[in-house]
Amino acid sequence: MVPLSQMSRGIAVCRQVEGDGTHTTRLKRLGICEGRSLEVMQAGDPMILRVIGTSIGLSRQLASLVLVETPVAHPTPAPHPVVPAPFTKPPAELLATAKQ
């Protein structure tokens, strides 16, 4: 887990909110609580986050109280190669109607 304030961009999951009652209450009112998915849209002070579809500005001080975990990217398997169907000659009756 890392503090949210150390993230640059990307999606993370809130795992823990540290601090006293005032700070934790404020973070929870903003929608930042354990298990919540957070998207860091812009790093800096304030950080711009997307929480539950809403963009919010969060000071670096408050962001340092939020411990997050970035999801591990699992490699996607390579798709099966597309094998073209073998060429078959069209039926004679199709050729006959195509010539007419």
C-alpha positions, 0 to 999 in steps of 0.5 A: 500500500502507498499513500494516495499523495504518491500516485501520479495518475491511474486507478487505485483502491482505497484500503485504509484512511488514517488520521483523526476524526475530522480528517477521516470524516471529511474524506468519507463525506467526499466518498473516499472510504475503504474499498472505494475505487479512486482515479487520479486524474492529475497529480499535484496540490491539490490532486484531482480525483474522480470518485463515484463519477465526480471530480474533486480536488484533494490537498496533498496533506489529506491525500497522504492519509489515504492508503491505496493499492493499485490493481495488478495488471494481469497480462491479457492472453494473445488472441487465437490467430484467425485461420482463413477457411480453405478455398473451395470452388463454388457449386456449378449452379451458382456459377450458372446463375451468376453468368446470366 
